[in-house]
Amino acid sequence: MTLQDGILLIHKDTEMTSFLCCAIARRLLGVKKVGHAGTLDPNATGVLPLLVGRATKALDLLPRHDKRYTATLRFGAVSDTLDVWGAVKETHLPAPSRAEIEAVLPQFRGDIMQIPPMTSALKKDGVRLYDLARQGIEIKREARPITVHSLDILAYDEASGVLTLDCHCSKGTYIRSICDDLGRILGCGAVMTALCRTMAAGYHLADCITIEEAKSLAQNGTLAARLLPIESAFITYPTLTVTAAQAVRFRNGGALALERLKDAVNGPVRVCDPDGVSIALGIPADNELKMECLF
């Protein structure tokens, strides 16, 4: 890959769409292709991995689909969008105690079913749910399976009813739905007031730069140096070291016979040459190891 191929980690700010971040990165880096690993709502902030140049080919191959968020909610209100950016209605009901919150949190952990909000990008008969919601149309949604690996209280002010949660969850989890459901179970209502994604695709907030920082680096001609190699996204996959001859063949797109490899391959692997240099992501199929993404 060239110096303009790789992964750029952006700390997205509020009131900026994920699509706009991609457009800005394309302009700053002078490339035609930039994709993102998981949309963040305009009012949400946090980790937005951008796949740049030929790295976009690996978008559907990323092994890490779990995400982590810091979410803030306020008890005593409900909203048509489940957050403060919709039509908020106060319930004037007292906020729960910390002990009451702790008692119901286990219901939201593990493998659970969740009904997606009307203000989501899911489609019904080819139409986005949020487009139907803008027309005042609400339809029945089927509950979908999600996994909440952990859900813990970071801070709680009972006087104001403001709660901050840390949530590690699977792809497809709607945090504002968790906030709304929590308020309903506790009988007082709740609306999400802030959301920050602290981890996505295995990358963390501390590794990210803001769009403004990216612009500054671009002016200095050093933005490309912030691109991570595409193989960094596949670090969780096992490594397979091949011979020098096999490395040449695989680097040129040729498949390798599984029976001739020194190690058994049961799934995706990071293929390396004898010097430990990463070559590509390999996928076993039809008794061969085939190249899926060249590093």
N, C-alpha and C positions, 0 to 999 in steps of 0.2 A: 504494500500500500504506500501511497505518497504521504508527504507531510500534512496534506489536507484531508486525510482519512483517519477517523478515530472517534473517540467519545469525548464530548465537551459537557462537563457537569455545571448546570446553571442553577442558581438559587433564584427561582421565579418570585417576582414581587406581586403584590395585589394589583388588581385592575389591569392585568396583562394576560392575554391568552397564551396557551401553549403554542398555538399556530404562529402567533406574532414572534415568539422567541425563536422559532425555527426560521422565520423570514429574516430576522435581524442577523442570526448566525450565518445564514447563506450570504448575506451582503458583506458582513465583516470578514468572512473567510474567503469570499470569492469562489464559492462552490455552487453547484446546481442542486445537489441533493442533501437535505437535512431532515431527519425524522426524529420523533421523540418517543421515549419508552414510557408511555402512560400519561394520558391527559390530566392536567390539573385545572380545576375550575378557575375562572378569572379571579375570584376573591380569595382563593387559596394560595399559599406560598410554599416554598420548599424545593426539594430535590426534583429536578427535571433533567434526566440524562438525554442529551442530544446526540444522535448517531449521524456522523458527518461523512459525506462522500460515499465511498464503497462500503463503509461500515453499515449503511442502511440495509444492506442485504442480510445482515444478521439480526434484524429487528425481531423477526418471528422465532428466532432460535435462542433468545436470551433465556438462561436456565432459571433465573430468579424472578418470580412473579409476585412474591409477597412484598408488602409495603409496611411502613411504620409511620404513624402520625402522632402529632400532639394536637389535641382538639380541646377547645374551650366552649362551654355551653352555659346558658343561664336558665335556671329553673323559674317557673312562674309565668311562662308565656308559651304560645304556640304560633306556628307560622305555616302558611300554605306551601312554602318552599322548604320548610323544616329548619330554616336558618334566618338570621336577622336581615338578609337581603330581600326577603319577601314581605308579604303583608303580615305584620306581627300583631298578635292580640294578647293582651295581658290576661292572665287567669286570676290574678290577685289571691292565689293560694300560697300558703307558707312553703318555704323550701324544706326539703327533707334533711335529716341529720346525716352526718357522715356515716354513722353506723347503719342507717337505713339504706344508704347508697351501697355500702360494702355488702349488705345482705343480698342485694339483687344482682350485683355484677356477675356472679357465677352463671346466671342465665344467658349472658352474652359471650361467654367463653367457649372455645371448642368448636365442634362442627354444628352449626345452627342453620336455620332457614331465615332468610330475610326478604321482605317485600321491597323491591326497588322503588324509589320515589318517583312521582310524576315528573319532577324536574331533572330527570336523568336523560342520557343520550341513547338509551335503549330504543329500539324501533318496534312499532306495532303496525303491521301491514305496510311496511316501508316508510312510516312516518315517525320521526323522533318524538318521544314522550314529552319532551319539554316544549315542542311546537304545539302539541295538543293542549298542554297545560296553559300556554299563552292564550289559547282560544277559549279558555274556561272549560275545557273538556277533561273529565277524569274517567279513566277506564280501569277495569279490574286488572291487577297485575298478579302474576303467579309468583309465589315465594321461590327463591333460588338458594341453593346450598352455598354457604361461605364458611370459612374457617377463621376464627379469631384466636390466634396463638396466645395472646396476652392482652389484658385490659386492666389497667391499674390507675389509681388516683395519684396525680402529681401534686395537686393543690386543691383546697376547697375552702371557700369563705361562706359559711352558712348565713351570715347576715345579709350578704348580697345575693346568695344563691348561685354564685359563680363557681363552676367546677372545671378543672383541667385534667384531661385524661391522656395517658399514653396507650396507643393501640397498635399492636402488631397483627396484621391480618392478611388474608389472601386477596388476590386480584378479584375485583368485582364487588368488594365490600363498600357500602355507602356509610361513611361516618356520620353524616347528618341524620341518617335513619336510626343509627344506634342512639344518637342524642335524643331524637324524638321518642323512640320506643322507651328509653330510660325514663323520660318525663311522664309518659303515659302509665307505665307500671307503677311509678311512685305517686301518681295521682295529681300532679301539679302542673304538668307540661314542661317542656324544655325546648330551647332553640339553640342551634350552634351559632357561636359568635366569632370564632376564628378557627382556622385549620392550617397546619403546617405539616408537610410531608417531610419526615426526617430521614427516611431511607427508601430507596427504590432501585431495583435491579442490582442490589448488593452495594450500592454507593450511598454515602452518608452526607449529611448537610455540611459537615466541616470540610468536605472535599470540593465544595461548589464555589463558584464565583457569580456575582450578580451581573446583570446585563450591562450596567454602567461600568463595572470593572472590565468586562469583555470589550467594551468600546474603547476604553483606555488602553488596554493591551493591544488592540488592533491598530491604534494610532502609533504605538511604539513598534509595531511589527513583530510582536511576541505572542500573539494570541494562539497561533498554531502550536506553540510549545506547550500549551495547556491541554492539548488533545491527548487523551489516554489511548494506548494501543487497544484494539478491539479484543484481543485475547484476555484483557483484564476482566471482561464481562463473563468469561467462561472459566474463571479460576476454580469454581466448585466442581468442574468435571475432572475425572481422572486423566493422568498424563500417560501417553503411549509413546515410547521411544522406538524409532524405526532405524533400520540400517541406512547408510549413506546412499546406497542405490535406491532403496525404497523412498527415501526422502526426496530424491530428484524426481522420481516417477510421480509421487503424490503432489509435489509442488507444481508439476506441469499438468495436473488434473487427472492423472491416471489412478484408477482404483487399485487397492491392494488386496490380494487373496487373504482371507482371515486365517486360513490354515498355515500361512507362511509367517504370520506375526508371532513374536516371541511371547506375547501375553494374550490371554483371552479377552475379547471385547464383547461386552453385553449391552452397550449403549453408547451415547455420544462420548468422544474422547478428544483431548487436545493432543494432536500429533506433533512430536518434536524430533528434530534430527539428532544425530549422536552427540552434538555439542550442546544440546539442551535448548536450541533455538526453536521457538514455536512456529509451526508451519501453517496449520489449518485446523478447523474443527472437522472431525471425521464421524460419519454415521454408518453403522453396519447395516447392510441390506444385500440380500441375494448372495450370501457367502462372501461378500466383499466389503472392504472399508472404503466408503466413497467420501470425497471431499464435499463438505456442505458450505464451508465459509473459509476463504483463504485469509490468513492473518497478514 
